[in-house]
Amino acid sequence: MTDQIYSFIREGCYQDAIKILEELWETKGKVKSVYSVLGYCYFNSNQFDKSAECYKVLIEICPDVLQYQSYLA
């Protein structure tokens, strides 16, 4: 599944990747890797509000990772 997600991302097919990631989000819950890639895909598909929500959750999960805070800014 990971290979498929990254293949979609390399091809610029962010909506296809988002569909899989949203399914993972629903089944896995607050998993750092899912939120990180989902935030990236939302951002690159111009869904900035959804991207920001992902990075807000990442900041809650990983408050010491400054990179997530910069993405939210």
C-alpha positions, -999 to 999 in steps of 0.1 A, spaced: 0 0 0 29 24 8 44 18 -26 10 26 -42 6 59 -22 41 71 -31 36 61 -67 5 83 -69 25 111 -53 54 108 -77 28 110 -106 11 140 -91 -21 120 -85 -27 135 -51 -64 128 -50 -58 91 -55 -32 91 -27 -56 111 -5 -83 85 -9 -61 57 4 -47 79 32 -82 89 44 -91 52 46 -60 46 66 -68 76 88 -102 61 95 -89 27 105 -56 36 121 -64 68 139 -38 94 149 -7 79 132 21 103 125 30 89 91 -6 90 78 -11 126 89 23 138 75 17 124 40 -20 133 40 -11 169 50 15 170 22 -11 157 -4 -38 181 8 -13 210 4 -3 200 -31 -39 196 -42 -47 231 -29 -68 219 1 -50 242 25 -76 240 53 -74 202 54 -36 204 52 -35 227 82 -57 204 102 -33 176 96 -3 196 107 -22 207 138 -27 171 148 9 164 141 20 192 164 -2 176 191 13 142 185 49 154 181 53 188 198 91 186 196 92 183 158 96 220 147 92 211 111 55 205 115 51 239 132 68 256 102 45 238 78 15 252 96 28 287 94 
